[in-house]
Amino acid sequence: MSNGQLIDTSNLRGDFFGGLTAGVVALPLALAFGVQSGMGAIAGIYGAIAIGIFAAWFGGTNTQISGPTGPMTVVSAVVIATEIELHGSLDAAFGTIIAIFLLAGLFQALMGILKIGQYIRYMPYPVVSGFMSGIGVIIIVLQFFPFLGQSSPKKILDIFTELPTAIPNASIESVLLALGTIATIYLFPRITKLVPSALVALIFLTLLSTLMGLNVSIIGNIPDGLPELQFDELLHIDYSQPMLIIIPAITLAALGIIDSLLTSIVADNMTKTQHNSNKELIGQGLGNMAAAIIGGIPGAGATMRTVVNINSGGKTKLSGVIHGVALLLVLVGAGAYARLIPLPVLAGILITVGIGIIDYKGLKHINCVPKSDAAVMLIVLIMTVFVDLLQAVAVGMVLASLLFMKKVSDISEEKSSVGSVGDFAREVSWIDEANISDATSEKVYIKHFDGPIFFGFASKLQQMTQVLPQVDVVIMRMAKVPYIDQSGMYAIEDAVMALQEKNVLVLMVELREQPKDMLKLIDLIPNLISEEHLYEDFNSCVAVLDSGKLS
């Protein structure tokens, strides 16, 4: 972008198609999330438009597509249900709900101004994994009753207790529509991926339901035209108990920060760029404030839509703005038709969203990772589903930190009681690197690891792969690494895969017992790094490099 240029048009065609495709993908999700929130489909569209435009324009991740997401909608639905219970109706609670959403956006912007965003790197993988899987489970469970053609209880425990009596009264037409939606979403990509399968399911099954006159619940009336500003609603709020507004706002803000910055990391990995986390929080905060002002639900960076944008050619912030504008045009031109969409179709869409959010990689390796990491993940998952999302993350962070400190303490005690001073001196010295020939040094990058590879280190490893000079070989010196946790395992796995995509050969030297066992359990050794590329000492590794026999 040249100096003084407000809009980067260097990738206009790619940004147009990326934003347009993301908008198409976002439409059915926005409608579904709006309905699930309890404020109606229109609130989902309003949120997608406002957050999509403002978060893209003012944020710090060029390719990020933002809008209502599964985690944010789950919490929003709890907030809305609580306020309706307190005030008696949605209309009576509307002003307070808007105030909570507005304050949540303000908190996010302040967190960005205070440069809090950089600390997302210290989020342990088991906490993220358990949290995301819990969110996926919640979304799926909340669709049980709409799937059956019935109104759903708001609480997870109530859904499980009332489900046995609901199943005999299920609407066959609703069940078939929901199953048809799920089947279309998963099977249509086998025909073509040019059109998002969720949109195909939405349009086709809505037409089918309407033409056949099926007796199923539909979205109903959706306001036409542009949204109205809701400032007047803020004047009719009881501010005598401010904590009833502040606490849920903090919860939403914290969740939005986690949700958005995790998506920013995904975007970085795909585009080989580096986002500005603090600027991203400012953009997300402004987006959520704008959404609240027009009566929309809050949101965050949306991983699936961001991936779609990147894969369709989006590279700059313009793609996110185009995504929001596309939704605005749909609202103005097709709002009257959206009222016919059956709720079971939206339930089917949301079930696939929930299935997609669950972290199968973490669950698959639950028997392979350290038991402490597995325990943290399961505790966070269970607490997310049955207790509270923010409490689950807080408990997970505390447990992960305590367990890590204990492990480091145990390792320190082992080191002090086992081995000689000479062994330790050999271990911490890099003097042997002076023996590398000039020819070899020109094509080799040596990465030193100076302690446990854990959740606080993962982002630094990602940065290393992004700024790595042009080399043929990377040697990872692991003598000082006594311990790797789950976050560290996956960080190394991602780094090795990124390097191999650049045709860089990765060698490991002086790998100790615990890290080696962990990397073998997740098949990083030998699937990504073969046994022959592991060396007991640095000199033998260099000797092979100097000989030119390494393949």
C-alpha positions as semicolon CSV with decimal commas, in nm:
position;residue;x (nm);y (nm);z (nm)
1;M;0,000;0,000;0,000
2;S;0,152;0,330;-0,104
3;N;0,177;0,627;0,129
4;G;-0,152;0,812;0,158
5;Q;-0,348;0,532;-0,009
6;L;-0,652;0,441;0,202
7;I;-0,744;0,127;0,010
8;D;-0,491;-0,131;-0,107
9;T;-0,603;-0,225;-0,459
10;S;-0,292;-0,425;-0,547
11;N;-0,489;-0,750;-0,528
12;L;-0,832;-0,621;-0,628
13;R;-0,945;-0,927;-0,823
14;G;-0,830;-1,176;-0,555
15;D;-0,980;-0,967;-0,274
16;F;-1,310;-0,935;-0,459
17;F;-1,351;-1,309;-0,513
18;G;-1,214;-1,392;-0,167
19;G;-1,452;-1,152;0,006
20;L;-1,749;-1,251;-0,209
21;T;-1,692;-1,622;-0,146
22;A;-1,650;-1,563;0,227
23;G;-1,976;-1,365;0,224
24;V;-2,157;-1,653;0,057
25;V;-2,023;-1,894;0,319
26;A;-2,109;-1,649;0,599
27;L;-2,475;-1,602;0,500
28;P;-2,623;-1,933;0,623
29;L;-2,400;-1,926;0,931
30;A;-2,505;-1,572;1,021
31;L;-2,871;-1,668;0,993
32;A;-2,818;-1,983;1,200
33;F;-2,616;-1,810;1,470
34;G;-2,874;-1,533;1,492
35;V;-3,151;-1,784;1,552
36;Q;-2,944;-1,978;1,805
37;S;-2,862;-1,660;1,998
38;G;-3,229;-1,597;2,072
39;M;-3,235;-1,253;1,905
40;G;-3,345;-1,379;1,566
41;A;-3,183;-1,437;1,230
42;I;-3,164;-1,064;1,154
43;A;-2,933;-1,008;1,454
44;G;-2,690;-1,259;1,304
45;I;-2,691;-1,077;0,970
46;Y;-2,646;-0,736;1,137
47;G;-2,355;-0,870;1,340
48;A;-2,189;-1,026;1,036
49;I;-2,215;-0,701;0,838
50;A;-2,087;-0,466;1,108
51;I;-1,812;-0,686;1,248
52;G;-1,710;-0,800;0,902
53;I;-1,652;-0,445;0,779
54;F;-1,514;-0,272;1,089
55;A;-1,291;-0,555;1,216
56;A;-1,141;-0,597;0,870
57;W;-1,078;-0,227;0,818
58;F;-0,934;-0,145;1,161
59;G;-0,792;-0,487;1,254
60;G;-0,439;-0,621;1,238
61;T;-0,484;-0,937;1,029
62;N;-0,512;-0,859;0,659
63;T;-0,699;-1,173;0,555
64;Q;-0,918;-1,219;0,861
65;I;-1,294;-1,255;0,806
66;S;-1,492;-1,172;1,119
67;G;-1,851;-1,219;1,223
68;P;-2,067;-1,426;1,458
69;T;-1,890;-1,749;1,554
70;G;-1,988;-2,064;1,739
71;P;-1,815;-1,982;2,068
72;M;-1,936;-1,620;2,074
73;T;-2,290;-1,724;1,988
74;V;-2,298;-1,986;2,264
75;V;-2,204;-1,724;2,526
76;S;-2,431;-1,461;2,370
77;A;-2,722;-1,702;2,390
78;V;-2,658;-1,754;2,762
79;V;-2,639;-1,377;2,819
80;I;-2,959;-1,317;2,623
81;A;-3,149;-1,598;2,797
82;T;-3,039;-1,468;3,138
83;E;-3,152;-1,114;3,060
84;I;-3,486;-1,232;2,922
85;E;-3,540;-1,431;3,242
86;L;-3,462;-1,121;3,450
87;H;-3,673;-0,876;3,248
88;G;-3,956;-1,101;3,129
89;S;-3,921;-1,059;2,752
90;L;-3,669;-0,987;2,478
91;D;-3,814;-0,640;2,419
92;A;-3,777;-0,549;2,787
93;A;-3,424;-0,687;2,802
94;F;-3,311;-0,552;2,465
95;G;-3,146;-0,235;2,597
96;T;-2,944;-0,422;2,859
97;I;-2,836;-0,680;2,602
98;I;-2,717;-0,405;2,368
99;A;-2,527;-0,240;2,655
100;I;-2,349;-0,568;2,738
101;F;-2,248;-0,624;2,375
102;L;-2,135;-0,262;2,339
103;L;-1,927;-0,279;2,657
104;A;-1,771;-0,608;2,547
105;G;-1,648;-0,439;2,229
106;L;-1,516;-0,146;2,430
107;F;-1,323;-0,382;2,659
108;Q;-1,169;-0,553;2,356
109;A;-1,057;-0,222;2,207
110;L;-0,907;-0,120;2,542
111;M;-0,721;-0,451;2,563
112;G;-0,571;-0,375;2,225
113;I;-0,472;-0,023;2,329
114;L;-0,313;-0,166;2,645
115;K;-0,125;-0,422;2,429
116;I;-0,274;-0,729;2,597
117;G;-0,309;-0,920;2,270
118;Q;0,050;-1,041;2,266
119;Y;-0,017;-1,270;2,563
120;I;-0,235;-1,509;2,359
121;R;0,088;-1,698;2,286
122;Y;0,083;-1,829;2,644
123;M;-0,244;-2,017;2,595
124;P;-0,161;-2,389;2,640
125;Y;-0,277;-2,623;2,366
126;P;-0,473;-2,854;2,602
127;V;-0,675;-2,553;2,720
128;V;-0,749;-2,442;2,363
129;S;-0,826;-2,800;2,257
130;G;-1,063;-2,871;2,546
131;F;-1,230;-2,534;2,506
132;M;-1,291;-2,568;2,130
133;S;-1,412;-2,927;2,162
134;G;-1,646;-2,819;2,441
135;I;-1,786;-2,542;2,222
136;G;-1,841;-2,794;1,943
137;V;-2,030;-3,025;2,179
138;I;-2,246;-2,737;2,305
139;I;-2,342;-2,631;1,953
140;I;-2,438;-2,987;1,858
141;V;-2,637;-3,049;2,178
142;L;-2,828;-2,721;2,139
143;Q;-2,953;-2,844;1,801
144;F;-3,107;-3,167;1,931
145;F;-3,453;-3,017;1,980
146;P;-3,461;-2,803;1,658
147;F;-3,346;-3,119;1,477
148;L;-3,657;-3,290;1,612
149;G;-3,876;-2,992;1,522
150;Q;-3,924;-2,866;1,877
151;S;-3,825;-2,566;2,087
152;S;-3,507;-2,626;2,283
153;P;-3,441;-2,571;2,653
154;K;-3,166;-2,314;2,707
155;K;-2,954;-2,516;2,952
156;I;-2,744;-2,816;2,851
157;L;-2,851;-3,029;3,148
158;D;-3,219;-2,959;3,074
159;I;-3,168;-3,074;2,715
160;F;-3,030;-3,408;2,830
161;T;-3,301;-3,461;3,092
162;E;-3,591;-3,366;2,860
163;L;-3,462;-3,538;2,545
164;P;-3,610;-3,884;2,621
165;T;-3,962;-3,736;2,627
166;A;-3,899;-3,525;2,315
167;I;-3,785;-3,806;2,086
168;P;-4,126;-3,983;2,064
169;N;-4,286;-3,650;1,963
170;A;-4,032;-3,574;1,690
171;S;-4,148;-3,426;1,360
172;I;-4,046;-3,662;1,080
173;E;-4,046;-3,375;0,831
174;S;-3,806;-3,175;1,050
175;V;-3,576;-3,471;1,100
176;L;-3,563;-3,542;0,726
177;L;-3,489;-3,177;0,644
178;A;-3,208;-3,165;0,901
179;L;-3,061;-3,493;0,779
180;G;-3,088;-3,371;0,420
181;T;-2,901;-3,055;0,516
182;I;-2,619;-3,248;0,681
183;A;-2,595;-3,491;0,388
184;T;-2,585;-3,205;0,136
185;I;-2,313;-3,021;0,325
186;Y;-2,087;-3,327;0,336
187;L;-2,167;-3,480;-0,003
188;F;-2,205;-3,180;-0,235
189;P;-1,828;-3,097;-0,231
190;R;-1,776;-3,430;-0,411
191;I;-1,961;-3,279;-0,706
192;T;-1,801;-2,933;-0,696
193;K;-1,635;-2,703;-0,445
194;L;-1,702;-2,388;-0,644
195;V;-2,026;-2,325;-0,453
196;P;-2,030;-2,353;-0,070
197;S;-2,225;-2,665;0,024
198;A;-2,393;-2,493;0,322
199;L;-2,544;-2,234;0,086
200;V;-2,660;-2,508;-0,152
201;A;-2,828;-2,689;0,137
202;L;-2,990;-2,367;0,259
203;I;-3,138;-2,271;-0,079
204;F;-3,231;-2,616;-0,206
205;L;-3,399;-2,744;0,109
206;T;-3,578;-2,413;0,169
207;L;-3,721;-2,435;-0,183
208;L;-3,812;-2,800;-0,129
209;S;-3,984;-2,728;0,202
210;T;-4,173;-2,430;0,061
211;L;-4,290;-2,601;-0,259
212;M;-4,398;-2,917;-0,074
213;G;-4,567;-2,717;0,201
214;L;-4,394;-2,905;0,480
215;N;-4,524;-2,843;0,830
216;V;-4,201;-2,719;0,988
217;S;-4,102;-2,407;1,180
218;I;-3,945;-2,128;0,972
219;I;-3,741;-1,819;1,057
220;G;-4,039;-1,589;1,008
221;N;-4,045;-1,216;0,952
222;I;-3,713;-1,044;0,886
223;P;-3,701;-0,661;0,875
224;D;-3,635;-0,514;0,531
225;G;-3,383;-0,244;0,450
226;L;-3,094;-0,103;0,648
227;P;-3,065;-0,157;1,026
228;E;-3,159;0,121;1,266
229;L;-2,932;0,266;1,533
230;Q;-3,023;0,156;1,885
231;F;-2,890;0,446;2,093
232;D;-3,235;0,514;2,242
233;E;-3,237;0,165;2,393
234;L;-2,934;0,254;2,605
235;L;-3,129;0,534;2,774
236;H;-3,384;0,295;2,925
237;I;-3,155;0,072;3,125
238;D;-3,136;0,021;3,500
239;Y;-2,772;0,101;3,583
240;S;-2,817;0,052;3,958
241;Q;-2,643;-0,289;3,939
242;P;-2,357;-0,231;3,696
243;M;-2,189;-0,567;3,761
244;L;-2,484;-0,741;3,592
245;I;-2,367;-0,568;3,274
246;I;-1,991;-0,563;3,332
247;I;-1,935;-0,933;3,416
248;P;-2,103;-1,081;3,104
249;A;-1,932;-0,811;2,896
250;I;-1,592;-0,920;3,030
251;T;-1,678;-1,282;2,951
252;L;-1,769;-1,198;2,592
253;A;-1,466;-0,974;2,548
254;A;-1,225;-1,239;2,679
255;L;-1,377;-1,508;2,462
256;G;-1,369;-1,282;2,157
257;I;-1,001;-1,211;2,216
258;I;-0,915;-1,581;2,232
259;D;-1,136;-1,670;1,935
260;S;-1,002;-1,391;1,712
261;L;-0,632;-1,425;1,786
262;L;-0,637;-1,801;1,738
263;T;-0,784;-1,740;1,393
264;S;-0,516;-1,477;1,329
265;I;-0,252;-1,742;1,398
266;V;-0,419;-1,973;1,146
267;A;-0,413;-1,691;0,890
268;D;-0,043;-1,627;0,963
269;N;0,042;-1,992;0,903
270;M;-0,143;-1,994;0,570
271;T;-0,012;-1,663;0,435
272;K;0,337;-1,671;0,595
273;T;0,274;-1,327;0,743
274;Q;0,264;-1,185;1,096
275;H;-0,051;-1,024;1,233
276;N;-0,059;-0,732;1,476
277;S;-0,245;-0,880;1,772
278;N;-0,307;-0,553;1,954
279;K;-0,437;-0,379;1,643
280;E;-0,655;-0,683;1,577
281;L;-0,820;-0,643;1,918
282;I;-0,892;-0,278;1,847
283;G;-1,058;-0,376;1,519
284;Q;-1,259;-0,654;1,681
285;G;-1,369;-0,417;1,958
286;L;-1,484;-0,152;1,712
287;G;-1,663;-0,418;1,508
288;N;-1,852;-0,552;1,809
289;M;-1,942;-0,200;1,920
290;A;-2,077;-0,126;1,572
291;A;-2,274;-0,451;1,574
292;A;-2,427;-0,370;1,913
293;I;-2,533;-0,023;1,800
294;I;-2,741;-0,169;1,515
295;G;-2,880;-0,461;1,720
296;G;-2,645;-0,735;1,602
297;I;-2,491;-1,016;1,801
298;P;-2,117;-1,004;1,879
299;G;-1,857;-1,207;1,696
300;A;-1,489;-1,266;1,637
301;G;-1,243;-1,383;1,377
302;A;-1,401;-1,679;1,197
303;T;-1,154;-1,954;1,108
304;M;-1,350;-2,128;0,832
305;R;-1,445;-1,803;0,656
306;T;-1,088;-1,675;0,686
307;V;-0,954;-1,994;0,527
308;V;-1,212;-1,965;0,248
309;N;-1,109;-1,604;0,187
310;I;-0,739;-1,691;0,163
311;N;-0,798;-1,993;-0,061
312;S;-1,017;-1,780;-0,291
313;G;-0,748;-1,517;-0,340
314;G;-0,799;-1,267;-0,056
315;K;-0,480;-1,099;0,061
316;T;-0,569;-0,754;0,198
317;K;-0,821;-0,595;0,433
318;L;-1,037;-0,509;0,134
319;S;-1,149;-0,873;0,114
320;G;-1,305;-0,852;0,462
321;V;-1,482;-0,528;0,376
322;I;-1,619;-0,680;0,054
323;H;-1,747;-0,977;0,257
324;G;-1,946;-0,741;0,481
325;V;-2,078;-0,532;0,191
326;A;-2,189;-0,850;0,011
327;L;-2,396;-0,949;0,315
328;L;-2,545;-0,600;0,329
329;L;-2,658;-0,626;-0,034
330;V;-2,812;-0,968;0,038
331;L;-3,000;-0,819;0,333
332;V;-3,141;-0,536;0,125
333;G;-3,228;-0,752;-0,175
334;A;-3,325;-1,092;-0,036
335;G;-3,444;-1,035;0,322
336;A;-3,805;-1,112;0,228
337;Y;-3,711;-1,461;0,108
338;A;-3,496;-1,548;0,409
339;R;-3,808;-1,565;0,627
340;L;-3,898;-1,896;0,456
341;I;-3,586;-2,080;0,574
342;P;-3,684;-2,379;0,793
343;L;-3,531;-2,396;1,139
344;P;-3,438;-2,767;1,096
345;V;-3,219;-2,663;0,801
346;L;-3,037;-2,415;1,023
347;A;-3,006;-2,688;1,288
348;G;-2,841;-2,915;1,031
349;I;-2,597;-2,639;0,934
350;L;-2,506;-2,574;1,298
351;I;-2,454;-2,944;1,369
352;T;-2,190;-2,953;1,094
353;V;-2,035;-2,638;1,241
354;G;-2,013;-2,804;1,583
355;I;-1,862;-3,117;1,432
356;G;-1,602;-2,902;1,257
357;I;-1,504;-2,714;1,573
358;I;-1,420;-3,027;1,777
359;D;-1,044;-3,080;1,799
360;Y;-1,005;-3,435;1,670
361;K;-0,626;-3,404;1,659
362;G;-0,613;-3,343;2,034
363;L;-0,863;-3,619;2,108
364;K;-0,679;-3,864;1,883
365;H;-0,355;-3,813;2,077
366;I;-0,511;-3,815;2,422
367;N;-0,334;-4,141;2,507
368;C;-0,004;-4,019;2,358
369;V;0,043;-3,680;2,520
370;P;0,161;-3,633;2,880
371;K;-0,110;-3,739;3,124
372;S;-0,117;-3,392;3,278
373;D;-0,198;-3,236;2,939
374;A;-0,470;-3,494;2,873
375;A;-0,621;-3,426;3,216
376;V;-0,624;-3,050;3,158
377;M;-0,790;-3,094;2,819
378;L;-1,067;-3,318;2,957
379;I;-1,131;-3,092;3,256
380;V;-1,160;-2,786;3,032
381;L;-1,387;-2,974;2,791
382;I;-1,624;-3,092;3,065
383;M;-1,630;-2,752;3,238
384;T;-1,694;-2,577;2,908
385;V;-2,000;-2,791;2,840
386;F;-2,150;-2,813;3,188
387;V;-2,018;-2,515;3,390
388;D;-1,897;-2,197;3,221
389;L;-1,668;-2,116;2,929
390;L;-1,457;-1,848;3,095
391;Q;-1,426;-2,046;3,418
392;A;-1,315;-2,347;3,213
393;V;-1,036;-2,146;3,048
394;A;-0,929;-1,993;3,381
395;V;-0,914;-2,331;3,557
396;G;-0,729;-2,481;3,261
397;M;-0,469;-2,203;3,261
398;V;-0,408;-2,238;3,635
399;L;-0,381;-2,618;3,617
400;A;-0,151;-2,609;3,314
401;S;0,077;-2,354;3,483
402;L;0,094;-2,546;3,812
403;L;0,161;-2,877;3,638
404;F;0,429;-2,721;3,423
405;M;0,601;-2,566;3,723
406;K;0,596;-2,904;3,901
407;K;0,745;-3,076;3,597
408;V;1,024;-2,818;3,567
409;S;1,093;-2,854;3,940
410;D;1,117;-3,233;3,904
411;I;1,355;-3,197;3,610
412;S;1,573;-2,952;3,803
413;E;1,599;-3,197;4,092
414;E;1,695;-3,478;3,855
415;K;1,964;-3,265;3,693
416;S;2,114;-3,168;4,028
417;S;2,134;-3,527;4,149
418;V;2,238;-3,709;3,831
419;G;2,544;-3,652;3,613
420;S;2,876;-3,476;3,654
421;V;2,980;-3,115;3,607
422;G;3,165;-3,221;3,292
423;D;2,846;-3,372;3,145
424;F;2,655;-3,050;3,206
425;A;2,934;-2,835;3,060
426;R;2,935;-3,045;2,745
427;E;2,559;-3,017;2,724
428;V;2,535;-2,638;2,743
429;S;2,828;-2,549;2,518
430;W;2,796;-2,465;2,148
431;I;3,173;-2,438;2,092
432;D;3,166;-2,735;1,854
433;E;2,990;-2,521;1,594
434;A;3,322;-2,349;1,521
435;N;3,429;-2,664;1,337
436;I;3,167;-2,633;1,063
437;S;3,316;-2,580;0,717
438;D;3,226;-2,266;0,522
439;A;3,059;-2,469;0,247
440;T;2,831;-2,643;0,496
441;S;2,754;-2,331;0,703
442;E;2,622;-2,150;0,396
443;K;2,339;-2,399;0,351
444;V;2,264;-2,481;0,717
445;Y;2,065;-2,297;0,984
446;I;2,116;-2,408;1,343
447;K;1,825;-2,363;1,582
448;H;1,914;-2,378;1,951
449;F;1,651;-2,483;2,204
450;D;1,750;-2,362;2,549
451;G;1,494;-2,524;2,778
452;P;1,157;-2,702;2,793
453;I;0,941;-2,657;2,483
454;F;0,601;-2,572;2,625
455;F;0,297;-2,353;2,564
456;G;0,486;-2,028;2,617
457;F;0,734;-2,113;2,342
458;A;0,510;-2,223;2,055
459;S;0,468;-1,880;1,890
460;K;0,845;-1,819;1,883
461;L;0,894;-2,140;1,689
462;Q;0,634;-2,029;1,435
463;Q;0,813;-1,696;1,394
464;M;1,139;-1,881;1,329
465;T;0,992;-2,062;1,028
466;Q;0,856;-1,736;0,888
467;V;1,182;-1,536;0,902
468;L;1,418;-1,823;0,822
469;P;1,687;-1,733;0,565
470;Q;1,724;-1,935;0,242
471;V;1,888;-2,261;0,352
472;D;1,878;-2,629;0,259
473;V;1,904;-2,777;0,609
474;V;1,784;-2,685;0,958
475;I;1,958;-2,851;1,253
476;M;1,756;-2,850;1,574
477;R;1,987;-2,879;1,875
478;M;1,784;-3,045;2,149
479;A;2,043;-3,115;2,423
480;K;1,894;-2,854;2,655
481;V;1,535;-2,972;2,608
482;P;1,443;-3,203;2,898
483;Y;1,067;-3,186;2,844
484;I;0,806;-3,119;2,572
485;D;0,437;-3,068;2,647
486;Q;0,146;-3,103;2,404
487;S;0,171;-2,743;2,285
488;G;0,540;-2,790;2,218
489;M;0,486;-3,117;2,031
490;Y;0,238;-2,959;1,792
491;A;0,451;-2,645;1,755
492;I;0,747;-2,858;1,642
493;E;0,519;-3,058;1,413
494;D;0,386;-2,740;1,250
495;A;0,737;-2,598;1,216
496;V;0,875;-2,915;1,053
497;M;0,582;-2,929;0,810
498;A;0,630;-2,560;0,721
499;L;1,001;-2,616;0,659
500;Q;0,939;-2,924;0,448
501;E;0,697;-2,725;0,233
502;K;0,999;-2,503;0,155
503;N;1,204;-2,816;0,071
504;V;1,417;-2,768;0,381
505;L;1,558;-3,083;0,541
506;V;1,517;-3,097;0,920
507;L;1,770;-3,278;1,138
508;M;1,757;-3,326;1,515
509;V;2,066;-3,355;1,730
510;E;2,107;-3,474;2,091
511;L;1,737;-3,551;2,137
512;R;1,667;-3,657;2,494
513;E;1,444;-3,937;2,614
514;Q;1,116;-3,764;2,707
515;P;1,099;-3,541;2,397
516;K;1,190;-3,834;2,172
517;D;0,919;-4,053;2,325
518;M;0,658;-3,777;2,283
519;L;0,750;-3,710;1,920
520;K;0,732;-4,081;1,845
521;L;0,390;-4,115;2,007
522;I;0,237;-3,861;1,767
523;D;0,432;-4,017;1,475
524;L;0,634;-3,704;1,407
525;I;0,919;-3,954;1,423
526;P;0,944;-4,126;1,178
527;N;0,664;-3,983;0,956
528;L;0,808;-3,629;0,933
529;I;1,163;-3,683;1,061
530;S;1,309;-4,025;0,988
531;E;1,524;-4,210;1,239
532;E;1,829;-4,164;1,017
533;H;1,794;-3,786;1,058
534;L;1,838;-3,809;1,436
535;Y;2,197;-3,776;1,561
536;E;2,348;-3,854;1,899
537;D;2,594;-3,566;1,879
538;F;2,649;-3,254;1,671
539;N;2,987;-3,352;1,525
540;S;2,854;-3,671;1,365
541;C;2,571;-3,470;1,208
542;V;2,816;-3,216;1,063
543;A;3,042;-3,495;0,935
544;V;2,755;-3,639;0,731
545;L;2,671;-3,292;0,597
546;D;3,035;-3,231;0,499
547;S;3,049;-3,566;0,322
548;G;2,755;-3,470;0,099
549;K;2,592;-3,811;0,159
550;L;2,286;-3,678;0,339
551;S;1,957;-3,733;0,154
